[in-house]
Amino acid sequence: MLDPRLTLQRLCAERGEDFAGLSRMLGRNAAYIQQYVRRGVPKRLKEDERRKLAHYFSVSEEILGGPPDGDRRPDGLISVKRHPVAVSAGPGAVVAEELGKPWFGFDERWLKQLTPTRPADLSIVRVEGDSMAPTLNAGDEILVDPGDRIERLRDGIYVLRIEDSVVVKRIALHPMRRTVTVQSDNPAYADWPDCGIDQLNCIGRVIWVGRKVV
């Protein structure tokens, strides 16, 4: 396997990047990347630094010294696991069943542009129920990013665990208080206002949806 330092040096040369600029992007002193590449100090990049660089260059973390990002198929696509559960867009129930293909294949560069989270940590689950219609419909397949949770919580659609159920809902942050409204896009379902952020058990943010066009 190619030395991650040589890989980073090559990426910088190919794309006209300078070591000082990358160092500042990582919140480090201007000589940090140069010392890493030329002197081997530090011996390896921290996980969050490696992830930022991989996302910036739209490459696999693996070539920068990280663990394998996921199962690369013979056709060059990256596999993301498809879990045999369905998240409820309704009253809240976990539906277990046998699915067809156990994975979805994504283009590596496209996936890196979508999220810096390792593909091995992402998951595909199916939507059941109609509380998020028309945004999400029963049978839709959604890509859930567990690297984007409470620490980065913002308005958007999330998969939440509520007691023994897993649901997909829209989160709307209150602009002044540390509370959120858990919303259903279908107006036939009531919202859950003034929920404390610390009370949310957030599994991950929904970052992509696939569906059959009828």
Secondary structure by P-SEA (a helix, b strand, c coil): cccaaaaaaaaaaaacccaaaaaaaaccccaaaaaaacccccccccaaaaaaaaaaacccccccccccccccccccbbbbbbccbbbbcccbbbbbbbbccccccccaaaaaaaccccccccbbbbbccccccccccccbbbbbbcccccccccbbbbbbbcccbbbbbbbbbcccccbbbbcccccccccccccccccccccccccbbbbbcc
